């Protein structure tokens, strides 16, 4: 399994609806609002890097009112 953390920025007031939509994605294991540079953080677990990329590109970035994402992939030791 590959773990990834996605920092997400969205339009003001859209946080609740985006969190609800993110929780419906099977690979999302946690999602929470943050204070600082990003509006929220999402933890994903998928079988490999390609699946992470697919979920971010086709499921998360295409959600209405999502302005930007930044992805960190956990390095396996």
N, C-alpha and C positions, 0 to 999 in steps of 0.2 A: 504494500500500500504506500501511496505517496501522500504526504500532508502538504497543504498549501494554505497560506493566509492571504486574504484579499482585503485590502483597504479600499474603501469605497466612498465616493462623494456623490451626493444627490441634491436635488432641488429642495429648497427650504419647505418643510412641512410634509415631505413625501416619505419620511423615515418609516412610519408605521406600516404603510402599504408595501414598501420594499422589503421590510423585515418579514412580513407575512409571506410574500412571494418567495423569498430566499429559503424560508423554512420548508417550503414544498419541494425543493430540489433534494433528491435522495442523498446526494453526496455531501450536503451541508451538515456538518456536525455541531456547529455553534455559530451564532450570530448575535452581535451586541452593538449598541451605540457607543461611540467614543467622543471624547472631548479633545480637541486639538486640530491637527492638520486634516484629519479625515473624519467623516461623519459616522462610519461604522466599520466593523471588522467581521470578516466571515472566515470560518475555518472549514476547509474541504478535505475530504479523504477520498481518493480515487485510486484505481489500479496502477496508473502510470502518469507520466508527464503529459502525454498527448491527451488523455482524458481530462486532466485538469485544464489544459488549454481550451479544449472543446467546451467545457462547462462555462468557463469564464467568457469566452468569445460568443457563444450562442445562447447561453441562458442568463448570465448575470449582466453583461454589458448591454444586452438588448431589452432589459427591463425598462419600462417607462420611467422617466425622471432620474435615471442614473446618469450622472455627468461624467464620471471618470472612475477608473479602477487602477490599482497598483498591486501586483501579485508577487508574493515571496513564496518560494518553494523550499520546503525543508530538505536540507542535504542529508542523504543517508550516509551513515558511517560505515 
